[in-house]
Amino acid sequence: MSSTAPHPAPLDASSVAASVIRTLGDELLHFRRDLHRRPELSWRETRTTELVAQRLEAAGLRVRRLPRSGLVAELGESGPVVALRGDLDALPVADLTTDEWSSTVPGVSHACGHDVHTTALLGAGLALAAVRDAGLLQGRVRLLFQPAEEVMPGGALDFIAQGALDDVVQVFGLHCDPSLDVGQVGLREGPLTGAADLLRVGLRGKGGHTSRPHLTQDLTFALGKLITELPAVLSRRLDPRAGASVVWGRVEAGSAPNVIPATGMLAGTVRMLDAVAWAEAEHIISEIVHQIVGPYGIVADVGYQRGVPPVVNTHASTAVLTRAVEAALGEEGAVPTVQSLGGEDFGWFLDRVPGAMGRLGTRTPGGPTYDLHQGDLRIDERAVAIGARVLAEAALEAARETEEAGHLSD
């Protein structure tokens, strides 16, 4: 009687990627905490860039450092390119946490989770390198470690100008979402974020004593009208379905209670859900500003900085990302999400090529819900490995889909 030893199950790309990410767990955790301790502001992410570059080069990836900060890494030899993006920069926000890995840089912290994005993309790249080494990688994968997401109009435009999207057929990204439990990824086809611009209005007029407002051009009164009336009038000039929102964050005028000032200033953001309305907004807002302050004899200088377009997830790419989430987390891991008015310069990538962004859950189930851009932000660190797995699966799934489409067209 003879016996035959069982044959090991054949390797597949997804199982190789998953195994590598499990093995890398402690390394990725250490890497993320190191970035969190030493955050770097937009366009200054030189240390972060170098740490990522050295680790990827050690894994045999082709790395190109960009002139200011950030890098592009690639693996695979031929075929269409699938891109994965993570952002590097921190915020000028003080870290209010007391973790051992809290920021050591005064007034700067990773209050938006970009340390998670960077580390997850690094983990995905290392997992895909193992897939390549096993001879299972289809096509090419490009990793975009992008600087300066937190400033308008965003580092994505500089990246694109330097060829980051050349030959790319799809691009994918994840963004931390502290309102979702770890183990969930929020997905939505179509618009995911809003367009976001910066607005600054300088006001000039004849000042004077508050006892004689009729002899002045009452700038403070005109400023108050502008605060309330610009949002109101804009809601009647743009299609209400655009969801336009003007919110002031800074108001300056005067220094004494009995003096009408000669100068003043307002600054805030303009956000909306619709790209068509976004294209019209600058001209309409400038017109409204002058119409509001004109009756008071005030001169307005309108400074309008175009920021970022909406992130609009395409149908096919959203389907790819959904399958990637389900492969990594099971069907229960993919959950619906809603469009927000937050700005994200990933929209510039999707303005050029198809793609999708998902929201990576970072809340500990049953724990507190934090908010982004706040110094007390904490994330459940299990999200790092989950993000790496989802990004790697997205690249593999997109490559499989592209390969199958190519066979069908032969």
C-alpha positions as CSV (number, residue, x, y, z in Angstrom):
1,M,0.0,0.0,0.0
2,S,1.5,3.3,-1.0
3,S,0.8,6.8,0.2
4,T,1.3,10.1,-1.5
5,A,2.1,13.3,0.4
6,P,-0.5,16.0,-0.1
7,H,0.5,18.7,-2.6
8,P,0.7,22.2,-1.1
9,A,-1.9,24.5,-2.4
10,P,-0.7,26.6,-5.3
11,L,0.4,30.1,-4.5
12,D,-1.8,33.0,-5.7
13,A,-0.9,36.7,-5.7
14,S,-3.5,37.6,-3.0
15,S,-2.4,35.0,-0.5
16,V,1.2,36.0,-1.0
17,A,0.4,39.6,-0.3
18,A,-1.7,38.8,2.7
19,S,1.0,36.6,4.2
20,V,3.7,39.3,3.7
21,I,1.6,42.0,5.3
22,R,0.9,39.7,8.4
23,T,4.7,39.2,8.6
24,L,5.4,42.9,8.3
25,G,2.9,43.8,11.1
26,D,5.4,44.9,13.8
27,E,7.6,46.7,11.3
28,L,4.7,48.7,9.9
29,L,3.6,49.6,13.4
30,H,7.1,50.8,14.3
31,F,7.3,52.8,11.0
32,R,4.0,54.5,11.5
33,R,4.9,55.5,15.1
34,D,8.2,56.8,14.0
35,L,6.5,59.1,11.4
36,H,4.0,60.2,14.0
37,R,6.8,61.2,16.4
38,R,8.5,63.3,13.7
39,P,5.8,64.9,11.5
40,E,6.8,67.1,8.6
41,L,4.8,69.9,7.1
42,S,3.9,70.3,3.4
43,W,6.9,70.4,1.0
44,R,9.2,69.6,3.9
45,E,8.7,65.9,4.1
46,T,12.4,65.1,3.3
47,R,13.0,62.7,6.2
48,T,9.8,60.8,5.5
49,T,10.6,60.6,1.8
50,E,14.1,59.2,2.5
51,L,12.8,56.6,5.0
52,V,10.3,55.3,2.5
53,A,12.7,55.4,-0.4
54,Q,15.4,53.4,1.4
55,R,12.9,50.7,2.5
56,L,11.5,50.3,-1.0
57,E,14.9,50.2,-2.6
58,A,15.9,47.5,-0.2
59,A,13.0,45.5,-1.6
60,G,14.1,46.0,-5.1
61,L,11.7,48.7,-6.3
62,R,12.7,51.4,-8.8
63,V,12.6,54.6,-6.8
64,R,12.6,58.2,-8.2
65,R,12.9,61.0,-5.6
66,L,11.2,64.2,-6.6
67,P,13.1,67.5,-6.4
68,R,11.4,69.0,-3.3
69,S,10.0,66.0,-1.5
70,G,7.9,62.9,-2.2
71,L,8.8,60.0,-4.5
72,V,7.5,57.6,-7.1
73,A,8.3,53.9,-6.9
74,E,7.5,51.3,-9.5
75,L,7.6,47.5,-9.9
76,G,6.8,45.2,-12.8
77,E,8.4,45.3,-16.2
78,S,5.7,45.8,-18.8
79,G,2.0,46.4,-19.4
80,P,-0.5,49.0,-18.2
81,V,0.3,50.9,-14.9
82,V,-2.0,50.8,-11.9
83,A,-1.2,53.5,-9.4
84,L,-1.6,53.6,-5.6
85,R,-1.3,56.9,-3.8
86,G,-0.5,57.9,-0.2
87,D,0.2,61.4,1.2
88,L,3.1,62.4,3.4
89,D,2.5,65.7,5.1
90,A,1.4,66.7,8.6
91,L,-0.6,69.7,9.8
92,P,0.4,72.8,11.9
93,V,-1.7,71.4,14.8
94,A,-0.3,70.7,18.2
95,D,-0.5,67.0,19.3
96,L,-2.7,66.7,22.4
97,T,-2.3,63.0,22.8
98,T,-0.1,61.4,25.5
99,D,1.0,58.3,23.6
100,E,4.6,57.3,23.7
101,W,4.8,58.1,20.0
102,S,3.2,61.6,20.3
103,S,4.7,64.3,18.1
104,T,8.1,65.7,19.2
105,V,7.7,68.7,16.9
106,P,6.1,71.6,18.6
107,G,2.9,72.7,16.9
108,V,3.0,70.0,14.2
109,S,1.2,66.6,14.2
110,H,-0.3,64.0,11.9
111,A,-3.8,65.1,12.8
112,C,-5.2,63.9,9.5
113,G,-3.8,60.4,9.5
114,H,-1.3,60.8,6.7
115,D,1.2,58.7,8.7
116,V,-1.2,55.9,8.3
117,H,-1.6,56.5,4.6
118,T,2.1,56.5,4.0
119,T,2.7,53.4,6.0
120,A,-0.2,51.5,4.5
121,L,1.2,52.3,1.0
122,L,4.6,51.2,2.0
123,G,3.2,47.9,3.3
124,A,1.3,47.4,0.0
125,G,4.5,48.1,-2.0
126,L,6.5,45.5,0.0
127,A,3.7,43.0,-0.3
128,L,3.6,43.5,-4.1
129,A,7.3,43.1,-4.3
130,A,6.9,39.7,-2.8
131,V,4.2,38.9,-5.4
132,R,6.7,40.0,-8.1
133,D,9.4,37.8,-6.6
134,A,7.0,34.9,-6.7
135,G,6.4,35.5,-10.4
136,L,2.8,36.4,-9.9
137,L,2.7,40.1,-10.6
138,Q,0.7,41.2,-13.7
139,G,1.5,44.5,-15.4
140,R,3.1,47.4,-13.5
141,V,2.3,49.1,-10.2
142,R,3.4,52.6,-9.4
143,L,3.4,53.9,-5.8
144,L,2.8,57.7,-5.4
145,F,4.1,59.0,-2.1
146,Q,2.8,62.5,-2.6
147,P,3.8,65.6,-0.6
148,A,1.7,68.7,0.3
149,E,-1.8,67.4,0.3
150,E,-2.7,69.9,3.0
151,V,-2.1,73.0,1.1
152,M,-4.0,74.4,-1.9
153,P,-4.1,73.6,-4.7
154,G,-2.2,70.5,-3.5
155,G,1.0,68.7,-4.3
156,A,-0.9,66.4,-6.7
157,L,-0.6,69.0,-9.5
158,D,3.2,69.1,-9.1
159,F,3.3,65.3,-9.1
160,I,1.2,65.1,-12.3
161,A,3.5,67.7,-14.0
162,Q,6.5,65.4,-13.2
163,G,4.9,62.4,-14.9
164,A,3.4,60.6,-12.0
165,L,0.3,59.6,-14.1
166,D,2.1,58.7,-17.3
167,D,0.7,55.5,-18.7
168,V,-1.5,55.0,-15.6
169,V,-4.9,53.3,-16.4
170,Q,-6.4,53.5,-12.8
171,V,-5.4,55.1,-9.5
172,F,-6.5,54.2,-6.0
173,G,-6.2,55.7,-2.6
174,L,-7.5,55.5,1.0
175,H,-8.2,58.2,3.6
176,C,-8.6,57.7,7.3
177,D,-12.1,58.0,8.6
178,P,-12.4,58.1,12.4
179,S,-16.2,57.8,12.2
180,L,-15.9,54.2,10.8
181,D,-14.9,51.2,12.8
182,V,-11.5,49.6,12.1
183,G,-12.2,46.7,9.7
184,Q,-14.6,48.8,7.6
185,V,-13.9,50.8,4.4
186,G,-16.5,53.3,3.2
187,L,-17.2,53.2,-0.5
188,R,-19.2,55.4,-2.8
189,E,-19.5,55.6,-6.6
190,G,-19.5,59.1,-7.9
191,P,-18.6,62.3,-5.9
192,L,-16.9,61.5,-2.6
193,T,-15.6,64.9,-1.5
194,G,-16.3,68.5,-2.4
195,A,-14.4,71.2,-4.3
196,A,-12.6,73.5,-1.9
197,D,-11.3,77.0,-2.5
198,L,-9.9,79.8,-0.4
199,L,-11.5,83.3,-0.3
200,R,-10.0,86.5,1.1
201,V,-11.7,89.9,0.9
202,G,-9.9,93.0,1.9
203,L,-12.0,96.1,2.6
204,R,-11.1,99.8,2.4
205,G,-13.0,102.9,3.2
206,K,-13.1,106.3,5.0
207,G,-12.9,105.7,8.8
208,G,-14.0,108.0,11.6
209,H,-15.6,108.4,14.9
210,T,-18.6,106.1,15.8
211,S,-20.6,109.2,16.8
212,R,-20.5,110.4,13.2
213,P,-21.1,107.3,11.0
214,H,-22.7,109.4,8.4
215,L,-19.4,111.1,7.7
216,T,-17.6,107.8,7.2
217,Q,-17.9,104.8,4.9
218,D,-19.0,102.5,7.7
219,L,-16.6,99.6,7.0
220,T,-17.5,97.5,10.0
221,F,-21.2,97.6,9.1
222,A,-20.4,96.6,5.5
223,L,-18.2,93.8,6.7
224,G,-21.0,92.4,8.8
225,K,-23.4,92.5,5.9
226,L,-20.8,90.7,3.8
227,I,-20.5,88.0,6.4
228,T,-24.1,87.1,6.3
229,E,-25.3,88.1,2.8
230,L,-22.6,86.6,0.6
231,P,-23.6,83.0,1.6
232,A,-27.2,83.9,1.3
233,V,-27.0,85.5,-2.1
234,L,-24.7,82.7,-3.4
235,S,-27.4,80.1,-2.5
236,R,-29.7,81.9,-5.0
237,R,-27.1,82.4,-7.7
238,L,-25.9,78.8,-7.9
239,D,-27.9,75.6,-8.5
240,P,-28.9,74.5,-4.9
241,R,-28.0,70.9,-5.9
242,A,-24.4,72.1,-6.0
243,G,-24.4,72.4,-2.2
244,A,-22.3,75.6,-2.1
245,S,-21.1,76.6,1.3
246,V,-19.1,79.7,2.3
247,V,-17.8,79.6,5.9
248,W,-15.7,82.4,7.4
249,G,-12.7,81.4,9.5
250,R,-11.1,84.8,10.0
251,V,-12.5,88.3,10.5
252,E,-10.4,91.4,11.2
253,A,-11.4,95.1,11.6
254,G,-10.7,97.9,14.1
255,S,-8.9,98.2,17.4
256,A,-11.1,100.5,19.5
257,P,-14.9,100.4,20.3
258,N,-15.4,104.1,19.3
259,V,-13.4,104.1,16.0
260,I,-14.8,103.1,12.6
261,P,-11.8,101.5,10.9
262,A,-10.5,102.3,7.5
263,T,-9.6,98.7,6.6
264,G,-10.8,95.2,7.4
265,M,-10.5,91.7,6.1
266,L,-12.5,88.5,5.8
267,A,-11.1,85.0,5.0
268,G,-12.8,81.7,4.7
269,T,-13.4,78.7,2.4
270,V,-15.8,78.1,-0.4
271,R,-16.9,74.5,-0.8
272,M,-19.4,72.7,-3.1
273,L,-20.4,69.3,-4.3
274,D,-20.6,70.0,-8.1
275,A,-17.7,70.5,-10.5
276,V,-19.8,72.6,-12.9
277,A,-20.8,75.1,-10.2
278,W,-17.2,75.1,-9.0
279,A,-16.1,76.4,-12.4
280,E,-18.6,79.3,-12.1
281,A,-18.0,80.2,-8.4
282,E,-15.1,82.6,-8.6
283,H,-16.7,85.0,-11.0
284,I,-20.1,85.0,-9.2
285,I,-18.6,85.5,-5.8
286,S,-16.5,88.4,-6.9
287,E,-19.6,90.0,-8.4
288,I,-21.7,89.5,-5.3
289,V,-19.0,90.9,-3.0
290,H,-18.9,94.2,-4.9
291,Q,-22.7,94.4,-5.0
292,I,-23.0,94.0,-1.3
293,V,-20.4,96.6,-0.2
294,G,-21.0,99.1,-3.0
295,P,-23.8,101.0,-1.4
296,Y,-21.6,101.8,1.6
297,G,-18.8,103.3,-0.6
298,I,-16.4,100.5,0.4
299,V,-13.7,99.2,-2.0
300,A,-13.3,95.5,-2.0
301,D,-10.2,93.5,-3.1
302,V,-11.2,89.9,-3.7
303,G,-8.5,87.3,-3.5
304,Y,-9.8,83.9,-4.7
305,Q,-7.5,80.9,-4.8
306,R,-8.8,77.9,-6.6
307,G,-8.2,74.8,-4.5
308,V,-9.1,71.3,-5.4
309,P,-11.9,69.7,-7.5
310,P,-14.3,67.1,-6.1
311,V,-13.1,63.5,-5.8
312,V,-15.3,61.6,-8.2
313,N,-15.0,57.8,-8.1
314,T,-15.6,56.1,-11.4
315,H,-18.0,53.2,-11.7
316,A,-15.4,50.6,-12.8
317,S,-12.8,51.6,-10.3
318,T,-15.2,51.7,-7.4
319,A,-16.2,48.1,-8.3
320,V,-12.5,47.1,-8.3
321,L,-11.9,48.8,-4.9
322,T,-15.1,47.1,-3.5
323,R,-13.8,43.7,-4.6
324,A,-10.4,44.5,-3.0
325,V,-12.1,45.4,0.3
326,E,-14.1,42.2,0.2
327,A,-11.1,40.1,-0.5
328,A,-9.2,41.7,2.4
329,L,-12.0,42.0,5.0
330,G,-15.0,40.0,3.7
331,E,-18.3,41.4,2.4
332,E,-19.1,43.0,5.7
333,G,-15.9,45.2,5.4
334,A,-17.4,47.2,2.5
335,V,-19.9,49.8,3.8
336,P,-21.6,52.7,2.0
337,T,-20.4,56.3,2.8
338,V,-21.7,59.7,1.9
339,Q,-20.2,62.7,0.1
340,S,-18.6,65.3,2.3
341,L,-17.5,68.9,1.7
342,G,-14.0,68.1,2.7
343,G,-11.3,68.9,0.1
344,E,-8.8,66.3,-1.1
345,D,-6.3,66.9,-3.9
346,F,-6.7,63.2,-5.0
347,G,-9.4,64.9,-7.1
348,W,-6.7,66.2,-9.4
349,F,-5.6,62.6,-10.2
350,L,-9.2,61.6,-10.9
351,D,-9.5,64.6,-13.2
352,R,-7.0,62.9,-15.4
353,V,-7.5,59.1,-15.1
354,P,-10.2,56.8,-13.7
355,G,-9.9,55.7,-10.1
356,A,-11.4,55.6,-6.7
357,M,-10.8,56.5,-3.1
358,G,-12.2,54.7,-0.1
359,R,-12.5,55.7,3.6
360,L,-10.4,53.6,5.9
361,G,-12.1,53.0,9.3
362,T,-9.8,53.9,12.2
363,R,-12.2,53.9,15.2
364,T,-11.9,51.2,17.8
365,P,-15.4,49.6,18.0
366,G,-17.2,51.0,21.0
367,G,-14.5,53.6,21.5
368,P,-14.7,57.4,21.1
369,T,-15.2,59.1,17.7
370,Y,-12.4,61.6,17.0
371,D,-12.3,64.2,14.3
372,L,-9.7,64.9,11.6
373,H,-7.5,68.0,11.9
374,Q,-7.8,67.9,15.7
375,G,-4.8,67.4,18.0
376,D,-6.5,64.7,20.0
377,L,-6.9,62.3,16.9
378,R,-6.1,58.7,17.7
379,I,-6.4,55.8,15.3
380,D,-6.8,52.1,16.0
381,E,-3.5,50.9,14.7
382,R,-5.0,47.8,13.1
383,A,-6.0,50.1,10.3
384,V,-2.4,50.3,9.1
385,A,-2.2,46.6,8.0
386,I,-5.8,46.7,6.8
387,G,-5.0,49.7,4.6
388,A,-1.9,47.9,3.2
389,R,-3.9,44.8,2.4
390,V,-6.7,46.7,0.7
391,L,-4.3,48.8,-1.5
392,A,-2.3,45.7,-2.5
393,E,-5.6,43.9,-3.4
394,A,-6.8,46.9,-5.4
395,A,-3.6,46.8,-7.5
396,L,-3.9,43.1,-8.1
397,E,-7.6,43.2,-8.9
398,A,-7.1,46.1,-11.3
399,A,-4.3,44.3,-13.0
400,R,-6.3,41.1,-13.3
401,E,-9.2,43.1,-14.8
402,T,-7.0,44.8,-17.3
403,E,-5.4,41.5,-18.3
404,E,-8.7,39.9,-18.9
405,A,-10.0,42.9,-20.9
406,G,-6.8,42.6,-23.0
407,H,-7.5,38.9,-23.7
408,L,-11.1,39.6,-24.7
409,S,-10.0,42.3,-27.2
410,D,-7.4,40.0,-28.9
